[in-house]
Amino acid sequence: NFSFFQRTSMTMDWDQYILLDNQSTCHVFRNKSLLMNMQPADSPIAIHSTAGVTYADTVGYIRNFPDPIYICEAGIAIILSFAKVREAGCVISYDSTGDAFVVQGPRKTIFQSATIGNIRALSAEHRSAPG
């Protein structure tokens, strides 16, 4: 089985799931309600995709995660860059007991994945508590 993520064909509310993308070069969220401390970006970016080019000039933050995350409400997904997560000092591991990917920050677990159909995504519902 092979399938592409197509937002129009999915009946789920994908605004609560974060894709840990091994091809992305930056973090981009379409749902700003998952972020806090939103502010103008120091360096706006152009986002190139199969749908064309769009721009993001605002960033926000996730609790316990050090990197700014670009906000692009015109996007179709909520994406964390696998490489950038590792560069931020987080450990990405697979827990075979819980059948989940875990993003561990310096002091606590930041995200844990959930399986939706045949797609594994980080669940915003499993975000760490404030601290």
N, C-alpha and C positions, 0 to 999 in steps of 0.2 A: 504494500500500500504506500502511495505517495500522494501527498496533498499539499496545496499551497494555502496559506492563510489568506482568506478573502473575507473581508469584513462584511460585505453585502450578503454573503451566503451563510453567515453564522447567526444563529438565533440568540446566542448568549450576549450578556452585557460585558464586553471586553474592556470596559473602562476601569475595571478593578484588577486586571491581570497585566503583569509586566513581563515582556519578552527579554530574556537574557540572550542578546544577539552576538554571535561570534564574528559577524561581518561588519557591524556598526563601528564607526570611529568616534561617536559621541553619544551621550545620553540625551534622549528626546522623549518627552511625555506630551501626549495630546490632552490629557486630563489634568488640569492644574489643581483640581481639588485634592490631589494626592500630595501636593507640595506645600511648603511653607516658606516664608521669608522671600517672596518674589520681588525681583528687582531688575533693572536694566542690565543686560549682559555687558561685561567688559569688552568682549569681542563677539559681535553678532556673527551668525553663520548662515551659509547657504546649504540647504539640504537637497542633494540630488537623488532622485529615485526614478523608478520606471514611470511614475506619473508626472515627472518634470522636476522643476526646481521651486522650492519655497524657502522662506527665510525665517529665522528665529532670532529675536533680539532681546528676549526676556529669559531669565533663569529663576529657578526656585530650588529648594533643598528638601531632602528627605531626612527625617530625624535619624541621627547616628550614622549618617553617610556623609563623607567630607566633600564630595564633588558637587559642583553646580550641575543642574539638569536643565537643558533648554526646554522651553515651552513652545509647542507648535500645535495649536488647536486645529489647524487644517490637516494635520497628519491623521493616519489611520491606526496608529499603534502607540503603545507605551513601551519604550525600549531603553534598556541599560546595555551599554557596550561591555561585553565580556572582558576585553583587554583593558578598558579603562577602570573597571571594577577591581581587577587585579592590581593595576598601577596605583590605585587608591589605598592599597594595603589590605584589602579584604581577601579572605580565603574563600574560594568556591569549591565545594566538595559535594560528593554524592553519598547520601546515606541509604544504603541498600536495605536496611531494616525498615526505614520509614518510606522507602521508594521516593525520595525527594532530593532535589538539589538544595543546598543550603549556602547562603551568602553570610559569612561570619565577619563582623567588623572587629576592631581592636578589643572591644569590651563585651560585645553581645551579638547574637544572631540578628541580622537585619531583615532577611527574607528567607522564606522556605517555599519550595515549589509545590504546585498542585497539577494534576493531570486533568485536562479537559479534552475529552475525545482522545485523539492521538497526538495532541499538542501539550507539551509541558511548559508551564509558565509560572513565574513567581506570583504569588497571590498577595495583593495589597492587604488582604485581611490578615495575613500572617506577619505583618510588619511588627517590629519590636516595640515595646512599650517606651514611653518617654524616658529620657535619662541621659 
